[in-house]
Amino acid sequence: MRVPLDSATSFNDTDGESLADVSAYQRLIGKLMYLTISRPGIAYAVNRLSQFMQKSRTSHLAGVHHVLQYLKGTPDKGLFFPSKSSYRITAFADADWGSCKVTRKSTIGFCVFFGDALISWKSKKQPTVARSSAEAEYRALASLTSELLWIRQLLRTFEVNVQFVMNVQNQFLKLIHVKSTQQLADPLTKVLPWALYDSLTSKWGMVDIYLPT
């Protein structure tokens, strides 16, 4: 498997048969959630599949197996943290409006870089329905802003002064338009074709950790 989820798959609460015992599904999701700490590329897939933990069906279990097959085929993927990096924070935020076919809620995603190192990311379904794509995007930006404020405070605790590039009133954030082909938060909000998924995640610093340096 070249991507964590098949682009042709659309999960809902009716396809497939109900699982007689959902505990095995729940345990698998729990382990995959833990794995997202080091494999951000599966964050969207795990977030999507975790929404069916209480009423799991065979279609959802097939999705989990797809993620596991992807991981089995890419054991070499890992995040690279350079020893030298600029003291600069850059971040990307995105939202996929109404992407959940069951609730019509949007999925938000963001990723934060310290220099060239990816240090924070999130993929999450919004708690309420957004009435427009603009509203969904603003909520994604609000979630990212909260994360950046926390990161700034954490760095101040360690007496690290950083430059933020990405509220807007006090110049804490500098907003920049990003082309869709360069939107590094896209893999956290939707299923992408392999070429685009591979291109964007490679810019996260995902490398073959088994290759000689």
Disulfide bonds with the S-S distance in Angstrom:
none
